[in-house]
Amino acid sequence: MQAEIAAFLRHLDRERNASLHTVRAYGEDLAQFARHVRAELGRDGHPRDVDHLLIRAFLARLHRQGVKPVSSSRKLATLRTFFRYLCREGVLDRNPARSLLSPRMEKRVPTYLDERDVALLVEMPGEEAAAMRGRAILELLYATGIRCSELVGLDVSEIDRSARMIRVLGKGRKERIVPFGSRAGAAIDTYLSVRHQSRPRTDALFVNARGGRLSDRSVRILVAKRVKAVALAHRVSPHTLRHSFATHLLERGADLRAIQELLGHASLSRAK
């Protein structure tokens, strides 16, 4: 099955133009399923060995391991897509995952902060370069509602400071233009005045102390430290600022479809 998985991942990358994150996630799910097949059969499996019972046993194993329904549902969706690809390629004549139902998931209301808590979070003290970078990151996350991965993927050239717009490359490598306000603009201008101190080795907007592109993990650590510093009672991540951005726009009367476009959601239901 390893050869078929490798071919599928190449298809995602080269023909579907999927992001690196998406290709990696599909690869991890399929590698986990391949290990399950090997354990069940006692040998490396071929896609023709897989039936709905083998996939159902995989889902049961995930349940016993305490994997959340949302994660199990995503893994099942990965298998459906993988086996559909193999059917199109003529490797299989039927999709063994097609008839299986996704695990039932609880509907959760996204966590968001009120405007006072957001103000506390983004007002990062300090005059050193790291503090200026931190303020710019937090202000931009809240001002635009972009994903953490989109933020760290930004290059300096993708910011129009005079028009206060950023060009974002989102999921599926779809491009969108998102505006930001004067507070975020001021924070970005201040940070850019000291960015050179890190001796950037990349065009990335946000760079680390060694001059490389800042990582997703570094942004999450920054947010966690700020939450601890201001003693917020909520569980907060960069995605919480995204939810807060959308909620506050909605509360101020913004159109839901406009919010959907700003967030980069493919469907209105995702924005809801």
C-alpha positions in Angstrom: 0.0 0.0 0.0 3.0 2.3 0.5 3.4 2.8 -3.3 -0.2 3.8 -3.7 -0.1 6.2 -0.8 3.1 7.8 -2.2 1.4 8.2 -5.6 -1.7 9.7 -4.0 0.4 12.3 -2.0 2.2 13.3 -5.2 -1.2 13.7 -6.8 -2.3 16.1 -4.0 0.8 18.1 -4.2 1.3 18.4 -8.0 -2.2 18.1 -9.5 -4.5 19.3 -6.7 -2.1 22.0 -5.6 -2.7 21.1 -1.9 -0.8 22.9 0.8 2.2 21.3 2.5 0.1 21.1 5.7 -2.7 19.2 3.9 -0.4 16.8 2.2 1.4 16.1 5.5 -2.0 15.5 7.3 -3.2 13.1 4.6 0.1 11.2 4.8 0.0 10.8 8.6 -3.6 9.5 8.5 -2.8 7.0 5.7 0.4 5.8 7.4 -1.6 5.2 10.5 -4.2 3.2 8.6 -1.4 1.2 6.8 0.0 0.2 10.2 -3.5 -0.9 11.2 -3.8 -3.0 8.1 -0.4 -4.6 8.7 -1.4 -5.4 12.3 -4.7 -7.0 11.2 -3.4 -9.0 8.3 0.0 -9.9 9.7 1.7 -8.5 6.5 1.9 -5.4 4.4 -1.5 -4.9 2.8 -2.6 -4.0 -0.7 -5.6 -1.7 -1.3 -7.5 -4.7 -2.7 -7.2 -6.3 0.8 -9.3 -3.5 2.3 -13.0 -3.8 2.9 -15.5 -1.9 5.0 -15.0 -4.3 7.9 -11.2 -3.5 8.0 -12.0 0.2 8.0 -14.7 -0.2 10.7 -12.1 -2.1 12.8 -9.7 0.9 12.3 -12.4 3.3 13.6 -13.1 1.0 16.6 -9.4 1.0 17.4 -9.3 4.8 17.3 -12.3 4.9 19.7 -10.6 2.6 22.1 -7.5 4.8 22.0 -9.6 7.8 23.0 -9.3 9.6 19.7 -12.0 12.3 19.5 -14.8 11.8 17.0 -13.8 14.9 15.0 -10.3 13.4 14.4 -11.8 9.9 13.6 -14.2 11.6 11.1 -11.3 13.4 9.4 -9.3 10.1 9.1 -12.4 8.4 7.5 -12.7 11.3 5.1 -9.0 10.8 4.2 -9.7 7.2 3.5 -12.7 8.0 1.3 -10.6 10.4 -0.7 -7.7 8.0 -1.0 -9.8 5.1 -2.2 -11.8 7.3 -4.6 -8.5 8.3 -6.2 -7.5 4.6 -6.5 -10.9 3.9 -8.2 -10.3 6.7 -10.7 -6.8 5.3 -11.4 -8.2 1.9 -12.0 -6.4 0.3 -9.0 -9.8 -0.6 -7.4 -13.3 -1.0 -8.8 -15.1 0.1 -5.7 -14.5 2.4 -2.7 -14.6 0.4 0.5 -15.0 3.5 2.7 -17.9 5.0 0.8 -20.8 3.4 2.7 -19.4 4.0 6.2 -20.9 6.8 8.3 -18.7 9.3 10.1 -18.6 9.2 13.9 -21.3 11.4 15.5 -19.8 14.7 16.7 -20.9 17.1 19.3 -21.6 20.6 18.1 -19.4 23.0 19.9 -19.8 26.8 20.0 -16.5 28.4 19.2 -14.7 30.1 22.0 -14.2 33.9 21.6 -13.1 36.8 23.8 -15.0 40.0 24.5 -13.4 43.2 23.3 -12.0 44.1 26.7 -10.1 40.8 26.9 -8.8 41.1 23.4 -7.5 44.6 24.3 -5.7 43.2 27.3 -4.2 40.3 25.2 -2.8 42.4 22.3 -1.4 45.3 24.5 2.0 43.6 24.8 4.4 45.7 26.9 8.0 46.3 26.1 10.2 48.3 23.6 12.5 45.6 22.5 12.2 44.1 19.0 10.6 40.8 20.3 7.9 42.8 22.0 7.2 44.9 18.9 7.0 41.7 16.8 4.6 40.2 19.4 2.3 43.2 19.3 2.3 43.2 15.5 1.4 39.5 15.5 -1.4 39.7 18.0 -2.9 42.9 16.4 -2.8 41.4 12.9 -4.4 38.1 14.0 -7.3 39.9 15.6 -7.6 42.7 12.9 -7.8 40.2 10.0 -9.0 36.9 11.4 -6.4 35.0 9.4 -5.3 31.6 10.5 -2.0 31.1 12.3 -0.5 29.2 9.4 -1.5 32.1 7.1 0.1 34.6 9.3 3.5 32.8 9.5 3.3 32.3 5.7 3.1 36.1 5.0 5.9 37.8 3.1 6.8 41.5 3.5 5.7 42.0 -0.2 2.2 40.8 0.6 1.4 43.7 2.8 0.2 47.0 1.3 0.8 49.3 4.2 -0.6 52.4 2.6 -3.9 50.7 1.6 -3.8 48.6 4.8 -4.4 45.3 3.0 -2.7 41.9 3.1 -2.7 39.2 0.4 -3.3 35.9 2.1 -2.7 32.4 0.7 -5.2 30.2 2.4 -6.3 26.6 2.3 -6.1 25.0 -1.1 -3.7 27.8 -2.0 -6.6 30.1 -2.6 -5.7 33.8 -2.5 -7.7 36.5 -0.8 -7.3 40.1 0.1 -8.0 41.1 3.7 -8.0 44.7 5.1 -6.7 45.7 8.6 -7.2 48.7 10.8 -5.0 51.5 11.9 -4.0 49.9 15.2 -2.6 46.8 13.4 -1.1 49.1 10.8 0.8 51.1 13.4 2.0 47.9 15.1 3.3 46.5 11.8 5.1 49.8 11.0 6.8 49.8 14.4 7.8 46.2 14.0 9.2 46.7 10.4 11.4 49.5 11.7 13.3 46.9 13.9 12.9 43.8 11.8 16.4 44.2 10.3 17.9 43.6 13.7 17.2 39.9 13.3 19.2 39.9 10.0 16.5 38.3 8.0 17.5 35.4 5.7 14.0 35.2 4.2 11.3 37.5 2.8 9.0 36.4 5.6 7.1 39.2 7.4 7.7 37.7 10.8 11.2 36.3 11.5 12.7 34.7 14.5 15.9 35.7 16.3 18.0 33.8 13.8 16.5 35.5 10.8 14.4 32.6 9.7 10.6 32.4 9.1 8.7 32.4 12.4 7.0 29.0 13.1 3.3 28.3 13.8 4.5 26.9 17.2 6.2 30.1 18.1 3.0 32.1 17.6 1.1 29.6 19.8 3.7 29.9 22.5 3.5 33.8 22.3 -0.3 33.6 22.7 -0.1 31.2 25.6 2.4 33.5 27.4 0.2 36.5 26.9 -2.8 34.6 28.3 -0.8 33.7 31.4 0.5 37.3 31.7 -2.9 38.9 31.7 -4.6 36.1 33.7 -7.4 35.4 31.2 -9.8 32.7 32.5 -10.4 31.4 29.0 -8.5 28.7 27.0 -7.1 30.8 24.3 -5.2 30.0 21.1 -4.5 32.0 17.9 -7.7 30.5 16.5 -9.6 32.2 19.4 -8.6 35.6 18.0 -10.0 34.4 14.6 -13.4 33.5 16.2 -13.3 36.8 18.2 -12.7 38.8 15.0 -15.7 37.1 13.3 -18.0 37.4 16.3 -17.3 41.1 16.9 -17.9 41.9 13.2 -21.2 40.0 13.4 -22.2 41.8 16.6 -21.5 45.1 14.8 -23.9 44.2 11.9 -21.5 42.9 9.3 -22.9 40.6 6.6 -22.3 36.9 7.2 -21.2 36.3 3.6 -18.7 39.1 3.8 -17.3 37.6 7.0 -17.1 34.2 5.2 -15.0 35.8 2.4 -12.7 37.5 4.9 -12.2 34.2 6.8 -11.5 32.3 3.6 -14.2 29.7 4.3 -15.4 27.8 1.2 -19.0 27.6 2.4 -21.4 29.7 4.5 -22.0 26.9 6.9 -18.3 26.9 7.9 -18.5 30.6 8.8 -21.6 30.0 10.9 
